[in-house]
Amino acid sequence: MKQFLKKIISPFRLEEFLFLFLFAPVLFLSLTISSHSFDLFTQEFITLSSAIILLFLSIFIKNRFFEILRECLPIIFFYSIYVNLYHLIPFLNPKDYDQILLKIDQFIFGIQPSVWMQKIMFKRLTDYLIICYSLFYFYPAIFALILYFKKGYPDFRKLANSLILCFYLGYIGYILVPAIGPRYTIKDQYTKPIEASVVTSNLLTTLDRLETTKRDCFPSLHNGITLLILLFAFKYQRKFFFIFLPIASGLFLGTIYLRVHYFVDLLAGFVLGLICFALSADLYKKWDENRIGV
Protein backbone atom coordinates (compact mmCIF):
# COMPACT_ATOMS: atom_id res chain seq x y z
CA MET A 1 0.00 0.00 0.00
CA LYS A 2 2.82 2.38 0.90
CA GLN A 3 4.58 1.72 -2.40
CA PHE A 4 1.31 2.18 -4.29
CA LEU A 5 0.70 5.59 -2.69
CA LYS A 6 4.30 6.58 -3.29
CA LYS A 7 3.94 5.71 -6.97
CA ILE A 8 0.79 7.84 -7.27
CA ILE A 9 2.24 10.96 -5.67
CA SER A 10 5.79 10.60 -7.00
CA PRO A 11 5.25 12.70 -10.17
CA PHE A 12 4.20 15.70 -8.10
CA ARG A 13 6.35 18.25 -6.35
CA LEU A 14 5.44 19.19 -2.80
CA GLU A 15 3.78 22.45 -3.85
CA GLU A 16 1.74 20.58 -6.46
CA PHE A 17 0.64 17.92 -4.00
CA LEU A 18 -0.44 20.58 -1.50
CA PHE A 19 -2.61 22.14 -4.20
CA LEU A 20 -4.14 18.78 -5.15
CA PHE A 21 -4.76 18.03 -1.47
CA LEU A 22 -6.83 21.23 -1.24
CA PHE A 23 -8.34 20.94 -4.72
CA ALA A 24 -10.88 18.19 -4.02
CA PRO A 25 -12.58 19.72 -0.95
CA VAL A 26 -12.49 23.24 -2.41
CA LEU A 27 -14.03 22.08 -5.70
CA PHE A 28 -16.67 20.00 -3.92
CA LEU A 29 -17.67 22.87 -1.65
CA SER A 30 -17.63 25.35 -4.52
CA LEU A 31 -19.96 23.18 -6.59
CA THR A 32 -22.20 22.60 -3.59
CA ILE A 33 -22.53 26.31 -2.88
CA SER A 34 -22.79 27.23 -6.56
CA SER A 35 -25.34 24.62 -7.64
CA HIS A 36 -28.08 27.25 -7.83
CA SER A 37 -26.06 29.76 -9.88
CA PHE A 38 -24.52 28.98 -13.27
CA ASP A 39 -22.45 32.17 -13.37
CA LEU A 40 -20.87 31.47 -10.00
CA PHE A 41 -20.28 27.86 -10.97
CA THR A 42 -18.50 28.92 -14.14
CA GLN A 43 -16.21 31.41 -12.40
CA GLU A 44 -15.03 29.05 -9.69
CA PHE A 45 -14.94 25.90 -11.78
CA ILE A 46 -12.80 27.48 -14.52
CA THR A 47 -10.12 28.75 -12.12
CA LEU A 48 -9.69 25.37 -10.45
CA SER A 49 -9.99 23.20 -13.56
CA SER A 50 -7.55 25.42 -15.49
CA ALA A 51 -4.95 25.01 -12.75
CA ILE A 52 -5.39 21.23 -12.81
CA ILE A 53 -5.14 21.00 -16.61
CA LEU A 54 -2.00 23.15 -16.72
CA LEU A 55 -0.45 21.12 -13.91
CA PHE A 56 -0.86 17.79 -15.69
CA LEU A 57 0.28 19.25 -19.01
CA SER A 58 3.44 20.63 -17.40
CA ILE A 59 4.20 17.28 -15.75
CA PHE A 60 3.72 14.99 -18.73
CA ILE A 61 4.78 17.18 -21.68
CA LYS A 62 8.54 17.47 -21.68
CA ASN A 63 9.70 20.68 -23.34
CA ARG A 64 11.18 24.00 -22.27
CA PHE A 65 7.87 25.90 -22.38
CA PHE A 66 6.13 23.53 -19.98
CA GLU A 67 9.20 23.41 -17.74
CA ILE A 68 8.98 27.18 -17.28
CA LEU A 69 5.19 26.99 -16.95
CA ARG A 70 5.58 24.47 -14.14
CA GLU A 71 7.73 26.90 -12.17
CA CYS A 72 5.06 29.60 -12.57
CA LEU A 73 2.06 27.42 -11.71
CA PRO A 74 2.08 28.20 -7.96
CA ILE A 75 0.83 31.70 -8.84
CA ILE A 76 -2.21 30.13 -10.53
CA PHE A 77 -2.63 27.77 -7.55
CA PHE A 78 -2.76 30.76 -5.16
CA TYR A 79 -5.32 32.53 -7.29
CA SER A 80 -7.56 29.52 -7.94
CA ILE A 81 -7.89 28.78 -4.23
CA TYR A 82 -8.16 32.44 -3.23
CA VAL A 83 -11.07 33.32 -5.54
CA ASN A 84 -13.05 30.43 -4.10
CA LEU A 85 -12.60 31.70 -0.54
CA TYR A 86 -15.00 34.59 -1.19
CA HIS A 87 -17.96 32.20 -1.03
CA LEU A 88 -16.40 29.38 0.96
CA ILE A 89 -15.62 31.39 4.10
CA PRO A 90 -19.20 32.54 4.81
CA PHE A 91 -20.42 29.01 4.03
CA LEU A 92 -17.93 27.24 6.32
CA ASN A 93 -17.74 29.84 9.09
CA PRO A 94 -20.41 32.56 8.89
CA LYS A 95 -19.33 34.27 12.12
CA ASP A 96 -16.93 37.23 11.88
CA TYR A 97 -14.31 37.56 14.62
CA ASP A 98 -13.60 41.27 14.33
CA GLN A 99 -14.85 42.06 17.83
CA ILE A 100 -12.42 39.56 19.37
CA LEU A 101 -9.50 40.94 17.35
CA LEU A 102 -10.49 44.49 18.33
CA LYS A 103 -10.53 43.51 22.02
CA ILE A 104 -7.05 41.96 21.76
CA ASP A 105 -5.64 45.16 20.24
CA GLN A 106 -7.45 47.22 22.85
CA PHE A 107 -5.98 45.05 25.62
CA ILE A 108 -2.44 45.45 24.25
CA PHE A 109 -2.48 49.19 23.52
CA GLY A 110 -5.45 50.60 25.39
CA ILE A 111 -6.52 52.11 22.05
CA GLN A 112 -7.02 50.93 18.48
CA PRO A 113 -3.65 51.32 16.66
CA SER A 114 -5.22 52.43 13.38
CA VAL A 115 -7.19 55.12 15.24
CA TRP A 116 -4.06 56.37 17.03
CA MET A 117 -2.17 56.56 13.72
CA GLN A 118 -4.40 59.42 12.64
CA LYS A 119 -2.00 61.56 14.73
CA ILE A 120 0.91 60.86 12.39
CA MET A 121 -0.95 61.06 9.08
CA PHE A 122 0.30 63.29 6.30
CA LYS A 123 -0.12 63.05 2.56
CA ARG A 124 3.41 62.08 1.47
CA LEU A 125 3.63 59.33 4.06
CA THR A 126 0.24 58.03 2.97
CA ASP A 127 1.36 57.94 -0.67
CA TYR A 128 4.52 56.03 0.24
CA LEU A 129 2.67 53.47 2.36
CA ILE A 130 0.01 52.91 -0.30
CA ILE A 131 2.72 52.20 -2.87
CA CYS A 132 4.51 49.77 -0.52
CA TYR A 133 1.24 48.02 0.26
CA SER A 134 -0.09 47.91 -3.30
CA LEU A 135 3.03 46.37 -4.82
CA PHE A 136 2.88 43.39 -2.44
CA TYR A 137 2.14 40.82 -5.15
CA PHE A 138 5.26 41.80 -7.10
CA TYR A 139 7.68 41.23 -4.21
CA PRO A 140 7.59 37.39 -4.19
CA ALA A 141 7.88 37.21 -7.98
CA ILE A 142 10.82 39.62 -8.16
CA PHE A 143 12.78 37.93 -5.40
CA ALA A 144 11.98 34.46 -6.77
CA LEU A 145 13.45 35.50 -10.12
CA ILE A 146 16.57 36.85 -8.40
CA LEU A 147 17.10 33.55 -6.59
CA TYR A 148 16.36 31.53 -9.73
CA PHE A 149 18.97 33.30 -11.86
CA LYS A 150 21.59 34.29 -9.27
CA LYS A 151 21.58 31.77 -6.45
CA GLY A 152 20.49 28.62 -8.24
CA TYR A 153 17.56 26.26 -8.34
CA PRO A 154 17.68 24.73 -4.80
CA ASP A 155 17.30 28.10 -3.06
CA PHE A 156 14.52 29.05 -5.48
CA ARG A 157 12.64 25.85 -4.58
CA LYS A 158 13.09 26.53 -0.86
CA LEU A 159 11.50 29.93 -1.32
CA ALA A 160 8.70 28.59 -3.53
CA ASN A 161 7.71 25.89 -1.07
CA SER A 162 7.85 28.27 1.88
CA LEU A 163 5.67 30.81 0.07
CA ILE A 164 3.13 28.15 -0.88
CA LEU A 165 2.97 26.78 2.65
CA CYS A 166 2.58 30.30 4.03
CA PHE A 167 -0.25 31.14 1.63
CA TYR A 168 -2.15 27.92 2.26
CA LEU A 169 -1.83 28.12 6.05
CA GLY A 170 -2.96 31.73 5.80
CA TYR A 171 -6.02 30.65 3.81
CA ILE A 172 -6.88 28.17 6.56
CA GLY A 173 -6.59 31.04 9.02
CA TYR A 174 -9.09 33.04 6.97
CA ILE A 175 -11.58 30.20 7.29
CA LEU A 176 -11.01 29.66 11.01
CA VAL A 177 -11.00 33.37 11.94
CA PRO A 178 -12.97 35.39 9.35
CA ALA A 179 -12.62 39.15 9.77
CA ILE A 180 -13.27 42.16 7.53
CA GLY A 181 -10.87 44.61 9.18
CA PRO A 182 -10.98 47.89 11.11
CA ARG A 183 -11.81 50.09 8.10
CA TYR A 184 -15.30 48.55 8.19
CA THR A 185 -15.86 47.61 11.84
CA ILE A 186 -14.73 50.85 13.52
CA LYS A 187 -15.14 53.35 10.69
CA ASP A 188 -17.16 55.58 13.04
CA GLN A 189 -14.07 56.03 15.24
CA TYR A 190 -11.99 57.62 12.48
CA THR A 191 -12.12 61.40 12.56
CA LYS A 192 -9.63 61.92 9.75
CA PRO A 193 -9.93 60.53 6.20
CA ILE A 194 -7.02 58.84 4.47
CA GLU A 195 -5.79 61.62 2.19
CA ALA A 196 -3.51 60.71 -0.69
CA SER A 197 -2.64 61.91 -4.17
CA VAL A 198 -5.01 61.02 -7.00
CA VAL A 199 -2.72 58.31 -8.39
CA THR A 200 -2.11 56.45 -5.14
CA SER A 201 -5.71 56.86 -4.05
CA ASN A 202 -6.88 55.23 -7.29
CA LEU A 203 -4.25 52.54 -6.84
CA LEU A 204 -5.64 51.62 -3.42
CA THR A 205 -9.21 51.63 -4.73
CA THR A 206 -8.27 49.37 -7.64
CA LEU A 207 -6.50 46.94 -5.34
CA ASP A 208 -9.52 46.80 -3.06
CA ARG A 209 -11.72 45.88 -6.02
CA LEU A 210 -9.33 43.16 -7.18
CA GLU A 211 -9.18 41.50 -3.75
CA THR A 212 -12.39 39.50 -3.99
CA THR A 213 -12.05 37.75 -0.64
CA LYS A 214 -13.01 40.32 1.99
CA ARG A 215 -12.67 38.18 5.12
CA ASP A 216 -8.92 37.82 4.76
CA CYS A 217 -7.47 39.66 7.75
CA PHE A 218 -6.20 36.99 10.15
CA PRO A 219 -3.39 36.22 9.74
CA SER A 220 -2.04 39.06 7.62
CA LEU A 221 -0.42 37.39 4.62
CA HIS A 222 0.84 40.79 3.50
CA ASN A 223 3.00 40.86 6.60
CA GLY A 224 3.78 37.13 6.75
CA ILE A 225 4.89 36.80 3.12
CA THR A 226 6.86 40.06 3.24
CA LEU A 227 8.70 38.96 6.39
CA LEU A 228 9.40 35.60 4.76
CA ILE A 229 10.99 37.36 1.77
CA LEU A 230 13.05 39.56 4.09
CA LEU A 231 14.37 36.51 5.95
CA PHE A 232 15.28 34.72 2.71
CA ALA A 233 16.91 37.88 1.37
CA PHE A 234 19.00 38.29 4.52
CA LYS A 235 20.16 34.68 4.23
CA TYR A 236 20.67 34.35 0.47
CA GLN A 237 20.77 37.81 -1.12
CA ARG A 238 21.98 40.43 1.36
CA LYS A 239 22.02 43.34 -1.12
CA PHE A 240 18.35 42.81 -1.93
CA PHE A 241 17.60 42.70 1.81
CA PHE A 242 18.90 46.24 2.38
CA ILE A 243 17.14 47.56 -0.73
CA PHE A 244 13.88 45.87 0.22
CA LEU A 245 13.94 46.67 3.95
CA PRO A 246 12.48 50.24 3.74
CA ILE A 247 9.78 49.01 1.35
CA ALA A 248 8.90 46.08 3.59
CA SER A 249 8.84 48.38 6.63
CA GLY A 250 6.43 50.63 4.74
CA LEU A 251 4.16 47.67 4.10
CA PHE A 252 4.26 46.59 7.76
CA LEU A 253 3.27 50.07 8.88
CA GLY A 254 0.82 50.52 6.02
CA THR A 255 -1.34 47.54 6.94
CA ILE A 256 -2.28 49.32 10.19
CA TYR A 257 -2.04 52.93 8.97
CA LEU A 258 -4.34 52.23 6.01
CA ARG A 259 -6.86 50.55 8.35
CA VAL A 260 -6.68 47.21 6.56
CA HIS A 261 -5.49 45.04 9.46
CA TYR A 262 -5.55 44.81 13.22
CA PHE A 263 -2.22 44.68 15.03
CA VAL A 264 -2.91 41.09 16.09
CA ASP A 265 -3.23 40.21 12.37
CA LEU A 266 0.28 41.58 11.87
CA LEU A 267 1.63 39.51 14.77
CA ALA A 268 -0.04 36.34 13.48
CA GLY A 269 1.40 37.01 10.02
CA PHE A 270 4.89 37.40 11.48
CA VAL A 271 4.57 34.12 13.39
CA LEU A 272 3.38 32.36 10.24
CA GLY A 273 6.28 33.77 8.22
CA LEU A 274 8.82 32.69 10.84
CA ILE A 275 7.38 29.16 10.96
CA CYS A 276 7.46 28.77 7.19
CA PHE A 277 11.02 30.09 7.04
CA ALA A 278 12.10 27.65 9.74
CA LEU A 279 10.60 24.77 7.74
CA SER A 280 12.20 25.87 4.47
CA ALA A 281 15.65 24.33 4.94
CA ASP A 282 14.83 20.72 4.01
CA LEU A 283 11.12 20.96 3.21
CA TYR A 284 11.29 20.26 -0.50
CA LYS A 285 14.44 18.08 -0.31
CA LYS A 286 12.79 15.53 1.97
CA TRP A 287 9.86 15.35 -0.41
CA ASP A 288 12.00 15.10 -3.55
CA GLU A 289 14.16 12.37 -2.04
CA ASN A 290 11.08 10.14 -1.94
CA ARG A 291 9.67 10.81 -5.37
CA ILE A 292 10.43 9.73 -8.92
CA GLY A 293 11.30 12.00 -11.81
CA VAL A 294 12.45 15.05 -9.84
C-alpha positions, -999 to +999 in steps of 0.1 A: +000+000+000+028+024+009+046+017-024+013+022-043+007+056-027+043+066-033+039+057-070+008+078-073+022+110-057+058+106-070+053+127-102+042+157-081+064+183-063+054+192-028+038+224-038+017+206-065+006+179-040-004+206-015-026+221-042-041+188-051-048+180-015-068+212-012-083+209-047-109+182-040-126+197-009-125+232-024-140+221-057-167+200-039-177+229-017-176+254-045-200+232-066-222+226-036-225+263-029-228+272-066-253+246-076-281+272-078-261+298-099-245+290-133-224+322-134-209+315-100-203+279-110-185+289-141-162+314-124-150+291-097-149+259-118-128+275-145-101+288-121-097+254-104-100+232-136-076+254-155-050+250-128-054+212-128-051+210-166-020+232-167-005+211-139-009+178-157+003+192-190+034+206-174+042+173-157+037+150-187+048+172-217+085+175-217+097+207-233+112+240-223+079+259-224+061+235-200+092+234-177+090+272-173+052+270-169+056+245-141+077+269-122+051+296-126+021+274-117+021+282-080+008+317-088-022+301-105-026+278-075-028+308-052-053+325-073-076+295-079-079+288-042-082+324-032-111+333-055-130+304-041-126+317-005-150+346-012-180+322-010-164+294+010-156+314+041-192+325+048-204+290+040-179+272+063-177+298+091-204+326+089-193+343+121-169+372+119-143+376+146-136+413+143-149+421+178-124+396+194-095+409+174-105+445+183-105+435+220-070+420+218-056+452+202-074+472+229-060+451+256-024+455+243-025+492+235-055+506+254-065+521+220-070+509+185-037+513+167-052+524+134-072+551+152-041+564+170-022+566+137-044+594+126-020+616+147+009+609+124-010+611+091+003+633+063-001+630+026+034+621+015+036+593+041+002+580+030+014+579-007+045+560+002+027+535+024+000+529-003+027+522-029+045+498-005+012+480+003-001+479-033+030+464-048+029+434-024+021+408-051+053+418-071+077+412-042+076+374-042+079+372-080+108+396-082+128+379-054+120+345-068+135+355-101+166+368-084+171+335-066+164+315-097+190+333-119+216+343-093+216+318-064+205+286-082+176+263-083+177+247-048+173+281-031+145+290-055+126+259-046+131+265-009+115+299-013+087+286-035+077+259-011+078+283+019+057+308+001+031+281-009+030+268+026+026+303+040-002+311+016-022+279+023-018+281+060-030+317+058-060+306+038-069+282+066-066+310+090-091+330+070-116+302+073-110+297+110-110+334+119-130+354+094-126+392+098-133+422+075-109+446+092-110+479+111-118+501+081-153+486+082-159+476+118-147+508+135-151+533+107-172+556+130-141+560+152-120+576+125-121+614+126-096+619+098-099+605+062-070+588+045-058+616+022-035+607-007-026+619-042-050+610-070-027+583-084-021+565-051-057+569-040-069+552-073-043+525-068-056+516-034-092+516-047-083+494-076-065+469-053-095+468-031-117+459-060-093+432-072-092+415-038-124+395-040-120+377-006-130+403+020-127+382+051-089+378+048-075+397+078-062+370+102-034+362+097-020+391+076-004+374+046+008+408+035+030+409+066+038+371+067+049+368+031+069+401+032+087+390+064+094+356+048+110+374+018+131+396+041+144+365+059+153+347+027+169+379+014+190+383+045+202+347+042+207+344+005+208+378-011+220+404+014+220+433-011+184+428-019+176+427+018+189+462+024+171+476-007+139+459+002+139+467+040+125+502+037+098+490+013+089+461+036+088+484+066+064+506+047+042+477+041+043+466+078+033+501+089+008+505+060-013+475+069-023+493+102-020+529+090-043+522+060-069+505+084-067+472+066-055+450+095-055+448+132-022+447+150-029+411+161-032+402+124+003+416+119+016+395+148+000+363+135+014+370+100+049+374+115+046+341+134+034+324+102+063+338+082+088+327+108+074+292+110+075+288+072+110+301+070+121+276+097+106+248+077+122+259+045+157+243+049+148+207+040+111+210+032+113+203-005+144+181-003+128+155+020+099+153-004+120+151-036+142+124-020+111+101-019+097+108-054+104+097-089+113+120-118+125+150-098 
